[in-house]
Amino acid sequence: MSQATDKFRYHRDGAVAIITIANPPVNALGLAVRQGLWQAIDRFEADDAEIALIVGDGALFLGGADITEFGKPPVEPFLPDVCTHIENASKPVVAAVHGPALGGGCEIALGAHYRLAVTGARFGFPEVNLGLIPGAGGTQRMPRLTGVRPALEIMCSGAPLTAEKALEIGLIDRIAEGDPREAGLSYALDLLKQNAPVRRTGALPNPAHDAEAFAAARATWEKKARGQVAPLKAIDAVEAACTMSFDDGIREERRLFLDLMETPQRAGMIHAFFNDRKVSKLPELKDVTPRPMAHVGVIGGGTMGAGIATACLLSGLTVTLIERDDAAAEKARQTITGNLDAAVKRGKLKDTAAPLSRLSTATDYAALSGADLAIEAVFEDMAVKQEVFAKLDTVMKPGAILATNTSYLDINAIAQTTSRPADVIGLHFFSPAHVMKLLEVVVADQTARDVTATAFALAKTLQKTAVKAGVCDGFIGNRILSVYRGAADRMILDGATPWEIDDAIRAFGLPMGPFEMGDLAGLDIGYMTRKRKAATRDPRDIVPTWADEMVDLGWLGQKSGQGYYTYEGRKGTPNMAVMPLIEAARAGRPQQSFTKQDIQRRYMAAMVNEAAKVVDEGIAARPLDVDVTLLYGYGFPRWRGGPMLWADMTGLPALLDDIRIWAETDPYFWQPAPLLERLVAEGRNFADLNEGTPK
Ligand code: T1G
């Protein structure tokens, strides 16, 4: 009485037909699974089973449609038809959910007539995180069960619901403990005893058209998901559930879904989805075991050190923080306590007692003798860092890892001051270190592979996204940033205003432009970087003299109330007093006007050209590592996938043509990247260098 393929099993347990989906690792609803489900329902209809139970094998119910199929011609049976095929069964069908039931997985459950979840199950529609909307009936069935408000929230945010919440809003019928198959079987038998009828969600009346809810959702998500199309289309699809028949609503949902499938945003967000997983898959780390890292030493309790300590404490690690004296150590403890209090306010932490119980501070390095890993976050000065590493080298136990949080210094030079250069690595956190997701793992010449593997394991523990970087000034992100910032300064000298540039870059999708970003971070940071680089600056390079003059005038940005903008609170107004400084700097240079598109094109061309050099030099392993870095550390819009995908989609030949034209007047800044020239000559894209990334 059983039938099985490698993707699903059908077997009888008395009156119950049990349909098990087994498509590891996430039971994605690829073609074979859709075919199997369709046939299983046909089999159920034909045999004398009285009720059917659908369960997932392994760690979860169903992870949704098979994302690797997106962008290819859809193959029948289409998922919405499978859901309707389940719903049209003449005998009751129960879904028993454990773990995630996401996207199409949730829609399969909605196609069933009854739904049970075991504790810990999660229900979600994350399609907007892929530039899509639910496309298998979810926008039509869920509102019929829950009303429009919960449907709008879950489909626009992409955030999953707990089983308890799903029960509360009427998405499911029962919660049970333990094994989903056993719990599902027991529920199915209860339903049989009750003579429970077939209960088709699609046959339920339209949900009430809550005009206020739709207006509020559109206002909220136009802001929250600025630039993104999918959330607003999800609202349209849910509204169709209120105003159309079920069949027309299904057709409208399909139309909206297929339109989104063709958008660059869907390509961008799926590129980002797979890169999130590929970025930590490095051939040199395959089968390498990380070292233990339960006890972390942090040297320096300033903003970065305290942030790093907070991130470690929030992730359950034990922290010993070293400062130069008791007062500084106490100040660091207060900063960390403040960070943890804020995490409690944000709902990220129940209370601060547990993490604080794992924090100790000291002024004597000997306190680090038991630490598995030390992370130095002291003043950005080579001599200071080398002194710290010499001390660490004497006190840290054999096998402990010595890491530096430097944002640009030569880690090879730091490693050389120790007797164990193989244990030295860079861990470049981004401020605030307990909030920002990006961690650049900077691998020095002699860094051991298991040290790098440990850094990636630490990032996972800290729920950060690690990117492997090579040693150079600025590693991946800051090196590329300094170049596209340079392009903005050159556009100022050529006739654009800071405010035109900020407007254009915000319109492109970054949260803010380079000049408002400078005002936020403090204009003195750029000033100090320029002073640091002055000795080695190429004479053909330009210096934004107006920017130095602004700092000399005490215009530091938000912290001084005046920079490129003057500030009443956080609101900034263009500071026209900057223009005379800019005009003086422009003296004699030919001027031109810039459209928004001109500004975006130059800004992005500079970003991509330097990124190509970073990849070519091996500072970034692949173009995808640049994409991930810019997404998680520099606010690059996720729905564009990353600068390297943007370049591929824009067309590398046209980009190279532009760079060559600009090089005629500024050959120093616009030197085409050799890798870009090679790819264009070979008719290839950056994506071709990411080997194995699904199209
Ligand atoms: N399709 C194809 N591959 C997938 C996949 C999917 N839906 N989900 C994960 N993978 C791969 C992933 O790339 C990785 O591959 C491996 O599985 C393990 O993933 C019509 C249109 C389910 C919570 O958006 O959220 O349904 O790197 O490391 O940490 O309305 O995967 O090993 O080669 O993330 O245990 C909606 C996306 C699709 C869910 C499990 N569904 N996936 O987390 O494993 S659109 C989603 C996840 C849709 C319908 C619409 C998570 C997970 P590799 P992993 P995990």
Boltz pocket constraint, residues with backbone or C-beta under 6 A from the ligand:
constraints:
  - pocket:
      binder: B
      contacts: [[A, 25], [A, 26], [A, 28], [A, 63], [A, 64], [A, 65], [A, 66], [A, 67], [A, 68], [A, 79], [A, 100], [A, 102], [A, 103], [A, 104], [A, 105], [A, 107], [A, 126], [A, 127], [A, 130], [A, 132], [A, 133], [A, 134], [A, 135], [A, 136], [A, 138], [A, 273], [A, 274], [A, 277], [A, 278]]
      max_distance: 6.0
